[in-house]
């Protein structure tokens, strides 16, 4: 690995080498507490992100749209929203972009799945799949993101949520809910969550009703470094995503 005391060494590495080093650095670290991940970004990842950002082959947002189409898996992230619910299965979490202006963040939650002790008790409980549906466009040379719905489903946890299953759920939801044009989406009306305590629902409301900011620090056909922010006063979050389909 590069000695980060001399980050100029990064400039001598090829782009694939930097990407591979990032993947090695974050391996097994996505389950760490959020504060630890934030410090890890500051102390370890930031120079790598900065160097790849300098090399971004698709710096213009209008050029990024075609590249981002398809399915991605976030392999490391400091977005606090993702773990509002307990038991998220990181290997069954996806971000999918369609060319009709919609994209979705979909994840499976199965409390107890990481604990050998609790797994046998939790195995009979259903998994909880959650989809945050959004619309995207390009305005003023920036990504324009709007939340338009949160959807949930109880599933058999013994049957994994594949990206193809997630995509089918995404397609079906858009067809059934949003094919008719609407002049304005009532976000509070669309936010109808069940099987959650009120405190958790309030956390979702705060995130869902905010205006999201998204920036690709780096993007190519199979690798993305994303900077996002829910509010101006909120600290930025960072996500590493790899192509799934």
N, C-alpha and C positions, 0 to 999 in steps of 0.2 A: 504494500500500500504506500501511497505518497505520504511523505512527512509533511504534515500540514503547517509546520513551522516555516516551510518554504514552499508556498502554494504555487510559485512560478513553475515548479516541476510539472504541474498539471498541463501547462501549455505545450509540453513536449510529448504528451500522451495522445494517442489517436482517440477519436470520438468513441469507437467501440470499446476501447480499453477503459475509458472513463465510465461508460455505461455499465460495464461489467464490474468495475470496482464499486459503483453505487449499489448494484444488486448484491454484491458480497457483504457490503457494510450493513445493509438493512435486513439481511437474512435472519429470520427468527426474532426480529425486534418489533414486529407490529403489535404484539400483545402487551408491550410495556405500557405503564401508565402514561397519560397524556403529558404530564410535566416532564417526565424523563425523555419522551420523544421530542419535545420542544427543545430541551437542552441538547439532545443528540444532534438535532438539526443545526443549532447554532455552533456547536463545537466540532462537528465532524462533516456534516453534509453540505453546509453552505458554500464552501469553496468549489465543490464539484458542481453544484447547481449553477453557480455564477459562471463557471467556465463553459458549461454546456449552453447556458443562455447566450453567451457571447457567440456561440457557434450555431445557434438555432437556424436550421435550413429553411424554415417557413416562418419568418418573422412577422409577415403581414397576416392579420386575422383572416382576411378573405381567402388566403391560400390554405389556411389551416382546416377549413370546413371539410373539404374533400378528403383530407388525410385522416380526420378524426372519425369518419363514418365507420360503424361496426361496433364490435364488442371489446371491452377492456376490463382488466382486473386490477383494482388498486392493491398494490402489494405492501404499501407503507403510507401512512397518512397521519397528519396532526389535526384533522377535522374533528372537533368535539362532537358534532351532530351524529357521527356514525355510531357512537357507542352510548347513546341515550338509553337504549334498551340493552339488557344484559344478554350475553350468549351469542354474540354475532359470530358466524362462521366466516372467517376471512377468505377461505378458499371458495366460498359460495357467495361472494359479493361482486357485483358487476356494475359497470357503467356502459350504457348502450346508446349510440347515436343513430338516428334514422335521418334519411335525406328529406323528410317532410317537415322538418323544423321542430321535431320532438326528440327529447332524450330522457333517459331514465336512470336513476340509481336504484339498484335492486339488491337486497341482501336477505339472507336467511338468518334467523335468530333461533337458537335451540339451547336454552339455559340448561347447564349441567353437562353439556357434551364434552367439555374439556377435563372434567374430573372423573377419574376412574371410579371413585366411590359413589358419586351421584348419578353417573351415567346409567347404571342399571335401574335406578328408580325413575329417571327422567325419560328413559327410552319409550315408555308408553304414552308420553305426552306429545301433543302435536308440535311441530315446528311452526314458527311465525315468520311468514315472508312479508317484507315491507318494500313498497315501491314509491319513490318520490319522483313524480313526473314533472318535467319542465319543458318550456319552449325556449328555443335559441334563435338568434338572428345576429347579424352584424350591423352595428350602428356606430357611426363616427369612428370607424376603424377599431372598434372594440366588440368583444362578445357581449351581447345583450341577453340576459338570462331572466326568465320569469317562472316562478313556481305556479303550477296549475292544479296539482292534486297529489294527495297521499292515499295510497291504496294498500290494503292488507288482506292476507289470506292465511288460514290455518291449513297446514299440510302434514303429510306423513313424514316424520323426520328420518325414517329409514330409507326414503327415496331421495337422493341428493338433488339439490336444485342446480341443474346444469345451466350454462349460459344460453343454450337453445330453448330450454323451458322458460327461462327468464324473458327471453326475447319474444316468445309466443305469448306470454302473459302481457307484455308491453304492447304488442300489436293488437291483441284482443281488446285491451282496455282503451286504447286510442280509438279504435273503430267503434266501440260501443258508447264511449263517453264524449268524444270531441270531434266527431266528423261534421256535426252541424256547426256552422260559424256562429260565434257569440261575440257581441260587441265588447263585452267586458266580463272577465271571470271574477266571481265573488269568492275570494280566497277563503274566507271564513266558512262559507257554505260548503266549499269543497273539502274542508278539513273535518272529516267525520271519522274519528278513531274510536274503535271499540276494544274491549279487553285490556285497557290501560288505566292505571291510576291517574288521578287528576294532575298530580305533580308532573308526571311524564308527558301528559298531553300539553301542559303549559310550556314545557321545554320545546316540544315539536312546534307549537304555535309561534313561539318567538323566532325559531329558525325559519319556519315556513313563510311567515309573513314578511320577512326581511327581504331586501333587494340584494341579490347575490352578485358578486364580482368574480370574474374568472379570467385568468391570464395563463397562456402557455409559455412558460419560460423556455421550454424546449419541446419540440414535437417532431417525430418522424413516423415512418410506417408501423413501427412496433414498440415505441417507447415514448412516454410523455412525462414531463415534469410540470405540474400544475400549481399555480399560486391562486388561492381563492380567499375571499373575505366576505363575511355576511353583513357587516356594518363597518362604517368608516372608523369607528372607535375600537373595533375588534382587532386583535392581532391577526396577521395573515396566517393562513394554514397552507401546508404544502403536501402534495400527493405525488407518489410515483406510481404510474400505471403502465401495464404491459398489454400488448395485443393478445386477445383470446380468439377472435374470429373476425 
